[in-house]
Amino acid sequence: MFKTKQISHKNSRRIGEILKQTREEKNISLEEVGEATKIQRGYLKDIENGEYQNLPPDVYICGFIKQYASFLGLDAGKIILLYKRERCIQKNLEDKRAKFRIKTDSKKFNPKRSKRNSLMDSSPKRKLFIVTPKILTLLLGIFALAGITFYLWHQINSFNSVPYLYISEPAEDQMVSQDRIYLKGQAEKDVELKINGEIVYLDFLGNFEIEINLQEGLNVITIEAENHFGRKAEAVRRIIYEKN
């Protein structure tokens, strides 16, 4: 560590110039400063060049400058005060430049031209859609592809799913006193329907109705619906017939 060197507040040079000049007078490289202070060489270079916009937030910059100044033997407190004054001057200059740019841009603004442009932009633009043979062919191709995709999906879904089968009459497990009942229900139109092994035909809506003669005692009625892919749906009705 070096002896503290007094810095005058009247010094108009930038902080970076003071640090750089002091470092060069002591014949110290940036690498040596970085090793001693653990500050990245790029940050040290930005500080010396006054490029504070490339550095982290101000609280870190103050810490870097304080370490750098202390390492060089400068009065770190006065260096920080000079840095804050320098930053304040920079900020005031930046604010004035921003106000000047806004004022200059406002003078270049032409209300009549802006109004005309806004009216042109807001006016509805009609776009004509012309069906050409190429577009028509493309649309037909899309519809054909959609139809094929739907057909394949339906076939795959039919292959994987059990066919629909619903028995509306009779209810399950009941006792009756008559020797015959009516079996009613609905199934998919394309299935093969069998009741106790005998084929039963469906109407155009998939409905069916058949009269079944009962034997005294327990009667087991098995209903099977099988589609083209061999998938089956089954329902069973157990009816007990007892004479009065």
C-alpha positions as CSV (number, residue, x, y, z in Angstrom):
1,M,0.0,0.0,0.0
2,F,1.2,3.5,-0.8
3,K,1.2,6.8,1.1
4,T,-1.9,8.8,0.9
5,K,-1.7,11.6,-1.7
6,Q,-3.8,14.8,-1.1
7,I,-6.3,15.5,-3.9
8,S,-7.6,19.1,-4.4
9,H,-11.4,19.6,-5.0
10,K,-10.4,22.2,-7.6
11,N,-9.0,19.6,-9.8
12,S,-11.1,19.6,-13.0
13,R,-9.7,16.4,-14.4
14,R,-11.9,13.3,-14.6
15,I,-11.5,10.6,-11.9
16,G,-10.3,8.1,-14.5
17,E,-7.5,10.4,-15.6
18,I,-6.3,11.0,-12.0
19,L,-6.3,7.2,-11.3
20,K,-4.6,6.4,-14.6
21,Q,-1.9,9.1,-14.2
22,T,-1.2,8.0,-10.7
23,R,-0.9,4.4,-11.7
24,E,1.4,5.2,-14.6
25,E,3.6,7.4,-12.4
26,K,4.0,4.5,-10.0
27,N,4.7,2.2,-12.9
28,I,1.9,-0.2,-12.0
29,S,0.0,-2.2,-14.6
30,L,-3.8,-2.8,-14.7
31,E,-3.1,-6.5,-14.2
32,E,-1.3,-5.7,-10.9
33,V,-4.2,-3.5,-9.7
34,G,-6.7,-6.2,-10.6
35,E,-4.7,-8.9,-8.7
36,A,-4.4,-6.7,-5.6
37,T,-8.0,-5.3,-5.6
38,K,-9.8,-8.4,-7.1
39,I,-11.4,-6.0,-9.6
40,Q,-11.8,-7.2,-13.2
41,R,-9.3,-5.6,-15.6
42,G,-12.2,-4.5,-17.9
43,Y,-13.9,-2.7,-15.1
44,L,-10.6,-0.9,-14.2
45,K,-10.2,0.2,-17.8
46,D,-13.8,1.5,-18.0
47,I,-13.2,3.5,-14.9
48,E,-10.1,5.1,-16.3
49,N,-11.9,5.9,-19.6
50,G,-14.9,7.3,-17.8
51,E,-17.2,4.7,-19.5
52,Y,-19.4,4.2,-16.5
53,Q,-22.3,2.9,-18.6
54,N,-20.4,-0.4,-19.0
55,L,-20.1,-0.9,-15.3
56,P,-22.5,-2.4,-12.7
57,P,-24.8,-0.1,-10.6
58,D,-23.4,3.0,-8.9
59,V,-23.0,1.4,-5.5
60,Y,-20.5,-1.1,-7.0
61,I,-18.7,1.7,-9.0
62,C,-18.1,3.6,-5.8
63,G,-16.7,0.4,-4.2
64,F,-14.3,-0.2,-7.1
65,I,-13.1,3.4,-7.2
66,K,-12.5,3.4,-3.4
67,Q,-10.5,0.2,-3.6
68,Y,-8.5,1.5,-6.6
69,A,-7.8,4.9,-5.0
70,S,-6.7,3.3,-1.7
71,F,-4.4,0.9,-3.5
72,L,-2.7,3.8,-5.3
73,G,-2.3,5.7,-2.0
74,L,-4.9,8.4,-2.9
75,D,-7.5,9.9,-0.5
76,A,-10.4,7.5,-1.3
77,G,-13.0,9.8,0.4
78,K,-12.1,12.8,-1.7
79,I,-11.9,10.6,-4.8
80,I,-15.5,9.4,-4.2
81,L,-16.7,13.0,-3.7
82,L,-15.0,14.0,-7.0
83,Y,-16.6,11.0,-8.7
84,K,-20.1,11.9,-7.5
85,R,-19.6,15.5,-8.7
86,E,-18.5,14.2,-12.1
87,R,-21.5,11.9,-12.4
88,C,-23.8,14.8,-11.4
89,I,-22.4,16.9,-14.2
90,Q,-22.7,14.1,-16.6
91,K,-26.4,13.5,-15.6
92,N,-27.2,17.2,-16.1
93,L,-25.6,17.2,-19.5
94,E,-27.6,14.1,-20.5
95,D,-30.8,15.7,-19.3
96,K,-30.2,18.8,-21.4
97,R,-29.4,16.8,-24.5
98,A,-32.6,14.7,-24.0
99,K,-34.7,17.9,-23.7
100,F,-33.0,19.4,-26.8
101,R,-33.7,16.3,-28.8
102,I,-37.4,16.3,-27.8
103,K,-37.7,20.0,-28.7
104,T,-36.0,19.5,-32.0
105,D,-38.2,16.5,-32.8
106,S,-41.3,18.5,-31.9
107,K,-40.3,21.2,-34.4
108,K,-40.0,18.7,-37.2
109,F,-43.6,17.5,-36.5
110,N,-46.1,18.6,-39.2
111,P,-49.7,18.5,-37.9
112,K,-51.2,18.6,-41.3
113,R,-49.1,15.8,-42.6
114,S,-49.7,13.7,-39.5
115,K,-53.4,14.3,-39.7
116,R,-53.4,13.3,-43.4
117,N,-51.4,10.1,-42.6
118,S,-53.6,9.2,-39.7
119,L,-56.7,9.5,-41.9
120,M,-55.1,7.4,-44.6
121,D,-54.1,4.8,-42.0
122,S,-57.6,4.7,-40.4
123,S,-59.5,4.5,-43.7
124,P,-60.6,0.9,-44.4
125,K,-58.7,-0.8,-47.2
126,R,-60.7,-3.3,-49.3
127,K,-58.9,-6.4,-50.3
128,L,-60.4,-8.4,-53.2
129,F,-60.1,-12.2,-52.8
130,I,-59.9,-13.8,-56.3
131,V,-60.4,-17.5,-56.5
132,T,-57.9,-18.7,-59.1
133,P,-57.7,-22.3,-60.4
134,K,-54.6,-22.8,-58.3
135,I,-56.4,-21.7,-55.1
136,L,-59.4,-23.8,-56.0
137,T,-57.2,-26.9,-56.5
138,L,-55.5,-26.2,-53.2
139,L,-58.9,-26.0,-51.4
140,L,-60.2,-29.2,-52.9
141,G,-56.9,-30.9,-51.9
142,I,-57.3,-29.7,-48.3
143,F,-60.9,-30.9,-48.2
144,A,-60.0,-34.3,-49.7
145,L,-57.2,-34.7,-47.2
146,A,-59.5,-33.8,-44.3
147,G,-62.0,-36.4,-45.5
148,I,-59.4,-39.1,-45.7
149,T,-58.0,-38.2,-42.3
150,F,-61.5,-38.3,-40.8
151,Y,-62.2,-41.7,-42.4
152,L,-59.0,-43.2,-41.2
153,W,-59.6,-41.8,-37.7
154,H,-63.1,-43.4,-37.7
155,Q,-61.8,-46.7,-38.8
156,I,-59.0,-46.8,-36.2
157,N,-61.5,-45.7,-33.5
158,S,-63.9,-48.4,-34.6
159,F,-61.1,-51.0,-34.4
160,N,-60.0,-50.0,-30.9
161,S,-63.5,-49.4,-29.4
162,V,-66.2,-51.8,-28.2
163,P,-69.4,-51.4,-30.3
164,Y,-72.4,-49.6,-28.8
165,L,-75.1,-51.9,-27.2
166,Y,-78.0,-50.8,-25.0
167,I,-80.8,-52.9,-23.5
168,S,-83.9,-50.9,-22.6
169,E,-86.1,-53.9,-21.6
170,P,-86.2,-56.0,-19.6
171,A,-84.3,-54.8,-16.5
172,E,-81.6,-57.0,-15.0
173,D,-82.4,-59.8,-12.6
174,Q,-86.1,-59.8,-12.3
175,M,-88.9,-62.3,-11.6
176,V,-92.0,-62.5,-13.9
177,S,-95.2,-64.5,-13.9
178,Q,-95.7,-64.5,-17.7
179,D,-94.1,-67.1,-20.0
180,R,-92.8,-64.5,-22.5
181,I,-91.1,-61.2,-22.5
182,Y,-90.1,-58.6,-25.1
183,L,-86.4,-57.8,-25.4
184,K,-85.8,-54.3,-26.7
185,G,-82.6,-52.2,-27.2
186,Q,-80.3,-50.4,-29.6
187,A,-76.9,-51.2,-31.1
188,E,-74.6,-49.8,-33.8
189,K,-76.1,-50.4,-37.2
190,D,-73.1,-52.2,-38.7
191,V,-72.7,-54.9,-35.9
192,E,-73.9,-58.5,-36.0
193,L,-76.4,-58.9,-33.2
194,K,-77.0,-62.3,-31.6
195,I,-79.4,-63.2,-28.8
196,N,-78.6,-66.6,-27.3
197,G,-76.6,-67.4,-30.4
198,E,-79.3,-66.5,-32.9
199,I,-78.9,-63.6,-35.3
200,V,-81.3,-60.7,-34.8
201,Y,-81.6,-57.9,-37.5
202,L,-81.6,-54.2,-36.7
203,D,-83.7,-51.5,-38.3
204,F,-82.2,-48.6,-40.1
205,L,-81.7,-46.7,-36.8
206,G,-80.1,-49.7,-35.0
207,N,-83.1,-50.6,-32.9
208,F,-84.2,-54.2,-32.3
209,E,-87.2,-55.9,-30.6
210,I,-87.7,-59.6,-30.1
211,E,-90.2,-61.8,-28.2
212,I,-88.6,-64.5,-26.1
213,N,-90.4,-67.5,-24.6
214,L,-89.5,-68.4,-21.1
215,Q,-89.1,-71.7,-19.4
216,E,-90.2,-72.1,-15.8
217,G,-87.3,-71.2,-13.5
218,L,-84.1,-69.3,-14.3
219,N,-83.7,-68.0,-17.9
220,V,-80.3,-66.6,-18.9
221,I,-80.5,-64.3,-22.0
222,T,-77.1,-63.4,-23.6
223,I,-77.0,-60.5,-26.1
224,E,-73.8,-60.0,-28.2
225,A,-72.9,-57.3,-30.7
226,E,-69.8,-57.8,-32.8
227,N,-68.4,-55.3,-35.3
228,H,-66.3,-55.9,-38.5
229,F,-63.1,-55.8,-36.5
230,G,-64.1,-58.6,-34.1
231,R,-64.7,-56.3,-31.1
232,K,-67.6,-57.4,-29.0
233,A,-70.1,-55.9,-26.6
234,E,-72.1,-58.2,-24.4
235,A,-75.1,-57.9,-22.1
236,V,-76.9,-60.5,-19.9
237,R,-80.4,-60.7,-18.5
238,R,-81.4,-63.2,-15.9
239,I,-85.1,-63.7,-15.7
240,I,-86.9,-66.0,-13.3
241,Y,-90.3,-67.3,-14.5
242,E,-92.7,-68.5,-11.9
243,K,-96.3,-69.5,-12.6
244,N,-99.0,-67.9,-10.5
